[in-house]
């Protein structure tokens, strides 16, 4: 099978995945099954997937940073408008008028350590300690609700036998 055909399969799947909105269609599942039958197709797909995941995460981080910047600018302008209106009354332009409108009072915490326990919320989270469970199970102890099962990671290497034969 030529590298061109391999590339086309992996790229076709990658393109389909990029068009989906988080759901795997039966057609895409079939494409994934086909690619997982070939080491070369799978390697190319996994490499490209890792690249795209990193790209999209970086893009998400850039967008988040831009959103934060715009939100800070928005807060600043609103704060300055409130200061101006407090000093001079309403602010009128050709198309818009800004006025202050009374809303519900806002609670400001000056010093959290001085707040009585009566006014504090306690959040408790419970989650399994997988490290402790692993150690207990490895030591031969029984842990209700948990067990060990064999786990494998993929190791990709270049097929040197094929390279030597070329």
Secondary structure, DSSP 8 states (H G I E B T S, - for coil): --HHHHHHHHHHHHHHHHHSSS---HHHHHHHHHHTT-HHHHHHHHHHHHHHHHHHHHHHHHHHHHHHHHHHHHHHHHHHHHHHHHHHS-EE-SS-EE-----------S-GGGS-GGG----------HHHHHHHHHTT---TT--------------HHHHHH-
